Amino acid sequence: MIFKTRIYDITEIFKDSESKLINNNIQNGYRSYAIKLDKLKGLIGFEIMPNRRIGTDLADIAKKFDLKGILHSDELPNYGISNKEVEYVKKTLNCNEDDAYIILLSKDYETAKKVFYLIIDRINQLIKDVPKDTRQANEDGTTAFLRPQPGSERMYPETDHPYIFIDKRIEDKGDYEIIEYSIRYGDIKDKYEIYKIKKMDKDLYFKLLKENKDILNSIDPEFIKNILREIGFNQNQIENIIWNEYIYDIIILSKDLDPSTIYYLFFQMVGDAENLYKEKIEDFDLNFIYDIKNYIKEKIITKNAVPIIYYKYIKDKKDIREIIEKEDLYKRDINKLREEIFEYIKTLNTQDKKIIYSKVFNKFKYIADSKDIKEVLDNIK
C-alpha cells in the first residue's frame, strides 16, 4: 500500500530534452511533476487486457483534468526521452531498482497534486482488490475507466454522473478580491466569479452592485447592517429590512430616493392603500416600485399619492401614467397650488382657520407637499 509520497518538480531535468512531447508542453507553460512508487516496478506497465495496461487506466484519470495522460517508468526511455534523462529522474526521486515512478505534465501544482492523489488511491485499490468502476466500452472490445462506483452504504448508488472538479483562484484588486471558481463536469466547463470587499466601503459596494457582480459580503448580516446605516436607515428600519426578501432592491433603490421614502414604499404603502380603500390587497408588485420611483424622484407626484396609484395599478390593471392623468395626481407647483387652494376656500363658506386648514390639507395632500400647503395657508389674509 502507498501511504505517503512526495511530489517532485523535475522540469529542469528536461530543459534541454530532445523529446518533442516534453519540449512542446514546457514551451506552453507546463511543468514536469513526478512521484516515486516504492516496490512497484513492472506494475504500471502490467497488461490488464489487450493493448491496455494499468498505466492506461491511470492516464484516463489524468485526462479528466484536461492533462494529456502520464509517463511512467515501465515505458521509459521512450518518446524521445533519453537514458540519461531517465537516470536523472531516478536519481532525483531516489529510486531503487524495484521502484517505479509516474510523471505528469501540468500547468499548475494543485492540479498535479489532485491527479496524483487519485492515481495513488487507484493503485491502492488495485493492490487490495478489483476496483468497482463504471467503464466505457471502446471500439476494440476493451473498456476504459470512466468513474468509480459509489460505496454500498448508499441506498441509491449514483453511477451516471462524472466527477465535478472545482478549482479556485484569488486575484487581489486592492480594496477587494475576485474569487474565481473554474468548474468542470464531464464535457461542461464553466467559470464563476464572486467579489469580496476587504473593508466597509459603501461606494464600492454600490459600484459592484450596479455592475451586477456577486458580492460575498452580501451574505454577512453585519456588513449589510453597516451599509444600511450609512445609507441613513434607523435601527428599527434596519431590523425590518435585514431579513426582507427585497433587501438588495431596497439597497439599490436607495441610490435614487431618500431612506424614509424607500422604507415607505416597501413597508407602509400597501397598508396605506388598504386603509384608504378599506380593502385587502394581497399583491406586492416589485415592478411597480421600480417604475413609481422615477415619478417620485422627478417630483411628478407626491409620496402621499402613491397608495392611490398602487390601488388602481393592482385592482384596475392600469398604467401608472394613465392613472396619474385620470385621477389628476400631478404634483402642483406653488403658484398652481395657491390658485387652487384659494378657489377651494371660497366654496367652504367659513372663516374658521382650523376648519379651513383641516379641509385644505385633507384635499390637497395627494397633489402637494405639506410644507407648500402650509406656506399657502399661512399667507392667506
Buried (B, 14 or more C-beta within 10 A) or exposed (E): EBEEBEBBEBBEBBEEBEBEBBBEBBEEEBBBBBBBBEEBBEBBBEEBEEEBBBBBBBBBBBBBBEBBBBBBBBBBEEEEBBEEBBEBBBEBBEBEEEBBBBBBBBBEEEBBBBBBEBBBBBBEBBEEEEBEBBBEEEEEEBBBBBBBBEEEEEEEEEEEEBBEBEBEEEEEEEEBBBBBEEEBEEEEEEEEEBBBBEEBBBEBBBEBBEEEBEBBBBEBEEBBBBBBBEBEBEEEBBEEBBEEEBBEBBBBBBEEBBBBBBBBBBBBBBEBBBEEBEEEBEEBBEEBBBBBBEBBEEEBBBBBBBBBBBBBBBEEEBEBEEBBEEBEBBBBEEEEBBEBBEEBBEEEEEEEEEEBBEBBBEBBBBBBBEEBBBBBBEEEE
